[in-house]
Amino acid sequence: MCGICGVVPARGTSLGIDRAGFDRLRDRLAHRGPDDAGTHWHEHTATEHAVALGHRRLAIIDPTDAARQPMSTPDGRFTIVYNGELYNEPELRHDLIEQGVRFCSASDTEPLLHAVSRWGADACARLRGMYAFALWDRDEHRLTLARDGLGIKPLYWTRTDQRVVFASEIPAVLMHPSIAAAPDWATVSGYISTVRTTLDDRTLYDDIRCIRPGEWITIDAGGESLRVTRTAPPQPTNSANTDASLYDVIQDSVLAHLRSDVPWCSLLSGGIDSTIIASLAIKQAGSLRTYVSGAPDAADGLADDFSFAREAATAIGSSHTEGPVD
């Protein structure tokens, strides 16, 4: 997982934070991305629209400098910060190459950047994966915030003094000087009764919202006040696989998740779901590290996953590690 953040004000408005302060805001997400950090920064001038985009990187696909973020198109018009992974990146890259795009990296960030900059929200139906991203259009003074259809990757935002502040986690949003940590009592009440930390797009903090799963929010910052448009574009479908067996569908999904340029592992509880995933993964890769964690003594031992995970790991032949919590 990576961490993304940014500040975009209305035209003629300052960022409300200096470069050092923004880098501290960005680095509040360092635990999400310990491998690298990057900032796209422009202060308000007579010719420049103020914008700050930050990224903390966990390098999984193409760990070279060619895949660093924030990443911009060759003409500098579009800049993206992105957290996620596209499982159909090779197919998307092929389609873009046929349209004349020349790539400089093997990352999935670059195909995403070109897809959204070319097709806008219509790109959503082509994106098979998990993602949260922010795309800045320098020429149109427009910010797009988007989240995958299942809401796997988080993204939070707020409006304050004609500025949008967003980040992968709320503590980073709260580091902007103009934002105070005030409770949203309706959500707090809901949390106490249901342990849910959001109500629709409301969070435990007043005026800080989450991007809904599958939602694309466009913020037009070209005027003296911000204009916000919300859409829910069509998601990708697997209509071609309607006749596939359940085994084939699950195997296809597992294999799509295995693309990585670094070692990977699997959590294993010994239950049906995690055991199926781990067994299919080890058949493909030949070896696999599995992990189980929890409180072995909880519920008088009735909630103990360790023995089941140990049995499953032995059966599939994984290199298994236990992490008990006392």
C-alpha positions as a Markdown table, in Angstrom:
| # | Residue | x | y | z |
|---|---|---|---|---|
| 1 | Met | 0.0 | 0.0 | 0.0 |
| 2 | Cys | 1.1 | 3.6 | -0.7 |
| 3 | Gly | 0.0 | 6.9 | 0.7 |
| 4 | Ile | -1.3 | 9.8 | -1.2 |
| 5 | Cys | -2.2 | 13.4 | -0.2 |
| 6 | Gly | -2.7 | 16.8 | -1.7 |
| 7 | Val | -4.0 | 20.4 | -1.4 |
| 8 | Val | -5.8 | 22.1 | -4.3 |
| 9 | Pro | -7.3 | 25.6 | -3.7 |
| 10 | Ala | -9.6 | 27.7 | -5.9 |
| 11 | Arg | -7.8 | 29.9 | -8.5 |
| 12 | Gly | -6.1 | 32.8 | -6.8 |
| 13 | Thr | -6.1 | 31.2 | -3.3 |
| 14 | Ser | -3.0 | 30.0 | -1.6 |
| 15 | Leu | -2.3 | 26.5 | -0.4 |
| 16 | Gly | -2.5 | 27.6 | 3.3 |
| 17 | Ile | 0.6 | 25.5 | 4.1 |
| 18 | Asp | 4.2 | 25.9 | 3.3 |
| 19 | Arg | 6.4 | 23.3 | 1.6 |
| 20 | Ala | 8.0 | 22.0 | 4.8 |
| 21 | Gly | 4.6 | 21.7 | 6.4 |
| 22 | Phe | 3.2 | 19.9 | 3.4 |
| 23 | Asp | 6.1 | 17.4 | 3.4 |
| 24 | Arg | 5.4 | 16.7 | 7.1 |
| 25 | Leu | 1.7 | 16.1 | 6.2 |
| 26 | Arg | 2.9 | 13.7 | 3.4 |
| 27 | Asp | 5.3 | 11.9 | 5.8 |
| 28 | Arg | 2.4 | 11.3 | 8.2 |
| 29 | Leu | 1.7 | 8.5 | 5.7 |
| 30 | Ala | 5.3 | 7.1 | 5.8 |
| 31 | His | 4.1 | 3.8 | 7.4 |
| 32 | Arg | 2.1 | 3.2 | 4.2 |
| 33 | Gly | 5.0 | 3.9 | 1.9 |
| 34 | Pro | 8.5 | 3.5 | 3.5 |
| 35 | Asp | 10.4 | 3.1 | 0.2 |
| 36 | Asp | 10.3 | 6.6 | -1.3 |
| 37 | Ala | 8.6 | 10.1 | -1.0 |
| 38 | Gly | 7.8 | 12.6 | -3.7 |
| 39 | Thr | 6.0 | 16.0 | -3.9 |
| 40 | His | 4.6 | 18.0 | -6.8 |
| 41 | Trp | 4.5 | 21.6 | -5.7 |
| 42 | His | 3.4 | 24.9 | -7.2 |
| 43 | Glu | 2.6 | 28.0 | -5.2 |
| 44 | His | 0.1 | 30.6 | -6.4 |
| 45 | Thr | 1.6 | 33.1 | -8.9 |
| 46 | Ala | 0.2 | 35.2 | -11.7 |
| 47 | Thr | 0.7 | 32.4 | -14.1 |
| 48 | Glu | 0.6 | 29.2 | -11.9 |
| 49 | His | -2.3 | 27.6 | -10.1 |
| 50 | Ala | -1.4 | 26.5 | -6.6 |
| 51 | Val | -1.3 | 22.8 | -6.2 |
| 52 | Ala | 0.5 | 20.3 | -3.9 |
| 53 | Leu | 0.5 | 16.5 | -4.4 |
| 54 | Gly | 2.3 | 14.1 | -2.2 |
| 55 | His | 3.2 | 10.4 | -2.4 |
| 56 | Arg | 4.7 | 7.9 | -0.1 |
| 57 | Arg | 5.7 | 4.8 | -2.0 |
| 58 | Leu | 5.7 | 1.1 | -1.2 |
| 59 | Ala | 7.5 | -0.3 | -4.3 |
| 60 | Ile | 5.8 | -3.4 | -5.6 |
| 61 | Ile | 5.6 | -3.0 | -9.4 |
| 62 | Asp | 8.7 | -1.7 | -11.1 |
| 63 | Pro | 10.7 | -0.6 | -8.0 |
| 64 | Thr | 13.0 | 1.6 | -10.1 |
| 65 | Asp | 13.1 | 5.4 | -10.1 |
| 66 | Ala | 11.2 | 5.3 | -13.4 |
| 67 | Ala | 8.0 | 4.5 | -11.5 |
| 68 | Arg | 8.4 | 7.3 | -8.9 |
| 69 | Gln | 5.3 | 9.5 | -8.0 |
| 70 | Pro | 3.9 | 12.0 | -8.4 |
| 71 | Met | 4.0 | 11.1 | -12.1 |
| 72 | Ser | 3.2 | 13.5 | -15.0 |
| 73 | Thr | 2.4 | 13.1 | -18.7 |
| 74 | Pro | 5.2 | 14.1 | -21.0 |
| 75 | Asp | 3.6 | 17.5 | -21.7 |
| 76 | Gly | 3.2 | 18.1 | -18.0 |
| 77 | Arg | -0.5 | 18.7 | -18.2 |
| 78 | Phe | -1.7 | 15.8 | -16.0 |
| 79 | Thr | -0.1 | 14.7 | -12.7 |
| 80 | Ile | -1.2 | 11.7 | -10.7 |
| 81 | Val | -0.7 | 10.3 | -7.2 |
| 82 | Tyr | -1.9 | 6.7 | -6.9 |
| 83 | Asn | -2.3 | 3.9 | -4.3 |
| 84 | Gly | -3.3 | 0.5 | -5.6 |
| 85 | Glu | -2.6 | -2.1 | -8.3 |
| 86 | Leu | -4.2 | -2.8 | -11.7 |
| 87 | Tyr | -4.5 | -6.5 | -12.3 |
| 88 | Asn | -5.1 | -6.0 | -16.1 |
| 89 | Glu | -2.2 | -3.7 | -16.5 |
| 90 | Pro | -0.7 | -5.6 | -19.5 |
| 91 | Glu | -4.0 | -5.4 | -21.4 |
| 92 | Leu | -4.5 | -1.8 | -20.6 |
| 93 | Arg | -0.9 | -1.0 | -21.6 |
| 94 | His | -1.4 | -2.8 | -24.9 |
| 95 | Asp | -4.5 | -0.8 | -25.7 |
| 96 | Leu | -2.7 | 2.5 | -25.0 |
| 97 | Ile | 0.4 | 1.5 | -27.1 |
| 98 | Glu | -2.0 | 0.9 | -30.0 |
| 99 | Gln | -3.2 | 4.5 | -29.6 |
| 100 | Gly | 0.4 | 5.8 | -29.8 |
| 101 | Val | 1.4 | 6.0 | -26.1 |
| 102 | Arg | 5.1 | 5.5 | -25.4 |
| 103 | Phe | 5.9 | 4.2 | -22.0 |
| 104 | Cys | 9.0 | 5.0 | -19.8 |
| 105 | Ser | 8.4 | 2.5 | -17.0 |
| 106 | Ala | 7.0 | -1.0 | -16.3 |
| 107 | Ser | 4.8 | 0.3 | -13.5 |
| 108 | Asp | 1.0 | 0.2 | -13.5 |
| 109 | Thr | 0.9 | 3.9 | -12.5 |
| 110 | Glu | 1.9 | 5.1 | -16.0 |
| 111 | Pro | -0.9 | 3.2 | -17.8 |
| 112 | Leu | -3.4 | 4.5 | -15.3 |
| 113 | Leu | -2.2 | 8.0 | -15.8 |
| 114 | His | -2.6 | 7.8 | -19.6 |
| 115 | Ala | -5.9 | 6.0 | -19.4 |
| 116 | Val | -7.6 | 8.6 | -17.2 |
| 117 | Ser | -6.0 | 11.6 | -18.9 |
| 118 | Arg | -7.3 | 10.3 | -22.3 |
| 119 | Trp | -10.6 | 8.8 | -21.4 |
| 120 | Gly | -11.7 | 10.5 | -18.2 |
| 121 | Ala | -14.3 | 8.7 | -16.2 |
| 122 | Asp | -14.9 | 6.3 | -19.1 |
| 123 | Ala | -11.5 | 4.7 | -18.2 |
| 124 | Cys | -13.2 | 3.3 | -15.0 |
| 125 | Ala | -14.8 | 0.4 | -16.9 |
| 126 | Arg | -11.3 | -0.6 | -18.1 |
| 127 | Leu | -9.7 | -0.6 | -14.6 |
| 128 | Arg | -9.6 | -4.1 | -13.0 |
| 129 | Gly | -8.0 | -3.6 | -9.7 |
| 130 | Met | -7.9 | -1.7 | -6.4 |
| 131 | Tyr | -7.1 | 1.9 | -6.4 |
| 132 | Ala | -7.4 | 5.4 | -4.9 |
| 133 | Phe | -5.9 | 8.2 | -6.9 |
| 134 | Ala | -5.9 | 11.9 | -7.5 |
| 135 | Leu | -5.3 | 13.4 | -10.9 |
| 136 | Trp | -4.6 | 17.1 | -11.5 |
| 137 | Asp | -5.3 | 18.7 | -14.9 |
| 138 | Arg | -3.1 | 21.8 | -15.1 |
| 139 | Asp | -4.8 | 23.2 | -18.1 |
| 140 | Glu | -8.4 | 22.9 | -16.9 |
| 141 | His | -7.5 | 23.5 | -13.2 |
| 142 | Arg | -9.4 | 20.4 | -12.3 |
| 143 | Leu | -8.8 | 17.7 | -9.7 |
| 144 | Thr | -10.2 | 14.2 | -9.9 |
| 145 | Leu | -10.5 | 12.0 | -6.8 |
| 146 | Ala | -11.4 | 8.4 | -7.4 |
| 147 | Arg | -11.8 | 5.1 | -5.6 |
| 148 | Asp | -12.3 | 1.5 | -6.8 |
| 149 | Gly | -15.7 | -0.1 | -6.9 |
| 150 | Leu | -15.2 | -2.2 | -3.8 |
| 151 | Gly | -13.6 | 0.6 | -1.8 |
| 152 | Ile | -10.5 | -1.4 | -1.1 |
| 153 | Lys | -8.2 | 1.5 | -1.0 |
| 154 | Pro | -9.1 | 4.5 | 1.3 |
| 155 | Leu | -9.3 | 8.1 | 0.4 |
| 156 | Tyr | -10.6 | 11.0 | 2.6 |
| 157 | Trp | -11.1 | 14.7 | 1.8 |
| 158 | Thr | -12.5 | 17.9 | 3.1 |
| 159 | Arg | -13.2 | 21.5 | 1.9 |
| 160 | Thr | -11.9 | 24.4 | 3.9 |
| 161 | Asp | -11.5 | 28.1 | 3.0 |
| 162 | Gln | -12.0 | 27.3 | -0.8 |
| 163 | Arg | -9.3 | 24.5 | -0.6 |
| 164 | Val | -9.6 | 20.8 | -1.0 |
| 165 | Val | -7.4 | 18.7 | 1.3 |
| 166 | Phe | -7.2 | 14.9 | 0.8 |
| 167 | Ala | -5.2 | 12.0 | 2.0 |
| 168 | Ser | -5.2 | 8.2 | 2.3 |
| 169 | Glu | -5.7 | 8.6 | 6.1 |
| 170 | Ile | -7.5 | 11.2 | 8.2 |
| 171 | Pro | -4.5 | 12.0 | 10.5 |
| 172 | Ala | -2.7 | 13.4 | 7.5 |
| 173 | Val | -5.7 | 15.6 | 6.5 |
| 174 | Leu | -5.8 | 17.0 | 10.1 |
| 175 | Met | -2.2 | 18.2 | 9.7 |
| 176 | His | -3.3 | 21.0 | 7.4 |
| 177 | Pro | -3.3 | 24.2 | 9.6 |
| 178 | Ser | -6.8 | 25.2 | 8.6 |
| 179 | Ile | -8.4 | 21.9 | 9.7 |
| 180 | Ala | -9.5 | 21.2 | 13.3 |
| 181 | Ala | -10.3 | 17.8 | 14.7 |
| 182 | Ala | -13.9 | 18.1 | 15.7 |
| 183 | Pro | -16.2 | 15.1 | 16.1 |
| 184 | Asp | -19.1 | 14.2 | 13.9 |
| 185 | Trp | -21.5 | 13.1 | 16.7 |
| 186 | Ala | -23.9 | 11.2 | 14.4 |
| 187 | Thr | -21.0 | 9.0 | 13.2 |
| 188 | Val | -19.6 | 8.6 | 16.7 |
| 189 | Ser | -23.0 | 7.4 | 17.9 |
| 190 | Gly | -23.1 | 4.9 | 15.0 |
| 191 | Tyr | -19.6 | 3.7 | 15.8 |
| 192 | Ile | -20.6 | 3.0 | 19.5 |
| 193 | Ser | -23.6 | 0.9 | 18.4 |
| 194 | Thr | -22.2 | -0.8 | 15.2 |
| 195 | Val | -18.4 | -0.4 | 15.3 |
| 196 | Arg | -18.7 | 1.3 | 11.8 |
| 197 | Thr | -16.3 | 4.2 | 11.4 |
| 198 | Thr | -18.3 | 5.8 | 8.5 |
| 199 | Leu | -21.9 | 6.5 | 7.8 |
| 200 | Asp | -22.2 | 6.8 | 4.0 |
| 201 | Asp | -19.5 | 9.3 | 3.3 |
| 202 | Arg | -19.4 | 10.7 | 6.8 |
| 203 | Thr | -16.5 | 9.9 | 9.1 |
| 204 | Leu | -15.9 | 10.3 | 12.8 |
| 205 | Tyr | -14.6 | 13.8 | 12.1 |
| 206 | Asp | -16.8 | 16.7 | 11.3 |
| 207 | Asp | -16.6 | 17.8 | 7.6 |
| 208 | Ile | -14.1 | 15.1 | 6.7 |
| 209 | Arg | -15.6 | 12.8 | 4.1 |
| 210 | Cys | -14.6 | 9.5 | 2.5 |
| 211 | Ile | -14.8 | 9.0 | -1.2 |
| 212 | Arg | -17.5 | 6.3 | -1.6 |
| 213 | Pro | -16.6 | 3.0 | -3.2 |
| 214 | Gly | -16.8 | 3.5 | -7.0 |
| 215 | Glu | -17.2 | 7.2 | -6.7 |
| 216 | Trp | -15.3 | 9.7 | -8.9 |
| 217 | Ile | -15.3 | 13.3 | -7.6 |
| 218 | Thr | -14.3 | 16.2 | -9.9 |
| 219 | Ile | -13.3 | 19.5 | -8.3 |
| 220 | Asp | -13.2 | 22.5 | -10.7 |
| 221 | Ala | -10.8 | 24.9 | -9.2 |
| 222 | Gly | -10.6 | 27.4 | -12.1 |
| 223 | Gly | -12.9 | 30.0 | -10.5 |
| 224 | Glu | -12.8 | 31.9 | -7.2 |
| 225 | Ser | -14.9 | 29.2 | -5.6 |
| 226 | Leu | -14.7 | 25.4 | -5.9 |
| 227 | Arg | -17.3 | 23.4 | -7.9 |
| 228 | Val | -17.7 | 19.8 | -7.0 |
| 229 | Thr | -19.3 | 17.1 | -9.3 |
| 230 | Arg | -19.9 | 13.5 | -8.1 |
| 231 | Thr | -20.2 | 10.6 | -10.5 |
| 232 | Ala | -20.3 | 6.8 | -10.2 |
| 233 | Pro | -19.0 | 5.6 | -13.6 |
| 234 | Pro | -19.6 | 2.0 | -14.8 |
| 235 | Gln | -17.3 | -0.6 | -13.3 |
| 236 | Pro | -15.5 | -3.3 | -15.3 |
| 237 | Thr | -17.4 | -6.5 | -15.9 |
| 238 | Asn | -16.5 | -10.2 | -16.6 |
| 239 | Ser | -19.3 | -10.9 | -19.0 |
| 240 | Ala | -17.0 | -13.1 | -21.1 |
| 241 | Asn | -16.7 | -15.5 | -18.1 |
| 242 | Thr | -20.4 | -16.2 | -17.5 |
| 243 | Asp | -19.9 | -19.9 | -18.4 |
| 244 | Ala | -16.7 | -20.4 | -16.4 |
| 245 | Ser | -16.7 | -22.7 | -13.4 |
| 246 | Leu | -16.4 | -21.4 | -9.9 |
| 247 | Tyr | -12.9 | -22.9 | -9.8 |
| 248 | Asp | -11.8 | -21.1 | -13.0 |
| 249 | Val | -13.2 | -17.8 | -11.7 |
| 250 | Ile | -11.3 | -18.0 | -8.4 |
| 251 | Gln | -8.1 | -19.2 | -10.1 |
| 252 | Asp | -8.3 | -16.3 | -12.6 |
| 253 | Ser | -8.7 | -13.9 | -9.7 |
| 254 | Val | -5.8 | -15.4 | -7.7 |
| 255 | Leu | -3.4 | -15.4 | -10.7 |
| 256 | Ala | -4.3 | -11.8 | -11.5 |
| 257 | His | -3.2 | -10.8 | -8.0 |
| 258 | Leu | 0.2 | -12.5 | -8.2 |
| 259 | Arg | 1.9 | -9.9 | -10.4 |
| 260 | Ser | 4.7 | -8.5 | -8.3 |
| 261 | Asp | 8.4 | -7.5 | -8.6 |
| 262 | Val | 9.0 | -8.2 | -5.0 |
| 263 | Pro | 8.3 | -11.3 | -2.8 |
| 264 | Trp | 4.8 | -11.9 | -1.7 |
| 265 | Cys | 3.0 | -13.9 | 1.0 |
| 266 | Ser | -0.5 | -14.9 | 2.2 |
| 267 | Leu | -2.4 | -14.7 | 5.4 |
| 268 | Leu | -3.7 | -18.1 | 6.4 |
| 269 | Ser | -6.3 | -18.8 | 9.0 |
| 270 | Gly | -7.0 | -22.4 | 8.0 |
| 271 | Gly | -10.5 | -21.5 | 6.9 |
| 272 | Ile | -12.0 | -22.3 | 3.5 |
| 273 | Asp | -11.3 | -18.9 | 1.9 |
| 274 | Ser | -7.7 | -18.3 | 2.9 |
| 275 | Thr | -6.8 | -22.0 | 2.3 |
| 276 | Ile | -8.2 | -22.0 | -1.3 |
| 277 | Ile | -6.3 | -18.8 | -2.1 |
| 278 | Ala | -3.0 | -20.0 | -0.6 |
| 279 | Ser | -3.2 | -23.4 | -2.3 |
| 280 | Leu | -3.9 | -21.9 | -5.7 |
| 281 | Ala | -1.1 | -19.4 | -5.2 |
| 282 | Ile | 1.5 | -22.0 | -4.2 |
| 283 | Lys | 0.6 | -24.1 | -7.2 |
| 284 | Gln | 1.4 | -21.2 | -9.5 |
| 285 | Ala | 4.5 | -19.9 | -7.7 |
| 286 | Gly | 6.0 | -23.2 | -6.3 |
| 287 | Ser | 6.7 | -21.7 | -2.9 |
| 288 | Leu | 4.8 | -19.4 | -0.5 |
| 289 | Arg | 5.2 | -17.8 | 2.9 |
| 290 | Thr | 2.0 | -17.9 | 5.0 |
| 291 | Tyr | 1.3 | -16.1 | 8.2 |
| 292 | Val | -1.3 | -16.5 | 11.0 |
| 293 | Ser | -1.8 | -14.0 | 13.9 |
| 294 | Gly | -4.4 | -13.7 | 16.7 |
| 295 | Ala | -5.1 | -14.3 | 20.3 |
| 296 | Pro | -4.9 | -18.1 | 20.9 |
| 297 | Asp | -6.6 | -17.9 | 24.3 |
| 298 | Ala | -9.6 | -15.7 | 23.2 |
| 299 | Ala | -13.0 | -17.2 | 23.9 |
| 300 | Asp | -11.4 | -19.9 | 26.0 |
| 301 | Gly | -9.6 | -21.1 | 22.9 |
| 302 | Leu | -12.6 | -21.5 | 20.7 |
| 303 | Ala | -11.4 | -18.7 | 18.4 |
| 304 | Asp | -8.0 | -20.3 | 18.0 |
| 305 | Asp | -7.0 | -20.3 | 14.3 |
| 306 | Phe | -3.5 | -21.5 | 14.9 |
| 307 | Ser | -4.1 | -25.2 | 14.8 |
| 308 | Phe | -6.2 | -25.0 | 11.6 |
| 309 | Ala | -3.7 | -22.8 | 9.9 |
| 310 | Arg | -0.9 | -25.1 | 10.9 |
| 311 | Glu | -2.8 | -28.1 | 9.4 |
| 312 | Ala | -3.5 | -26.2 | 6.2 |
| 313 | Ala | 0.1 | -25.0 | 5.8 |
| 314 | Thr | 1.4 | -28.6 | 6.2 |
| 315 | Ala | -1.1 | -29.8 | 3.6 |
| 316 | Ile | -0.1 | -27.2 | 1.0 |
| 317 | Gly | 3.6 | -27.1 | 1.9 |
| 318 | Ser | 4.0 | -23.4 | 2.7 |
| 319 | Ser | 6.7 | -21.8 | 4.9 |
| 320 | His | 4.5 | -20.9 | 7.8 |
| 321 | Thr | 5.0 | -18.3 | 10.6 |
| 322 | Glu | 2.8 | -17.8 | 13.7 |
| 323 | Gly | 2.3 | -14.5 | 15.4 |
| 324 | Pro | 0.4 | -14.9 | 18.6 |
| 325 | Val | -0.9 | -11.7 | 20.3 |
| 326 | Asp | -0.8 | -11.9 | 24.1 |
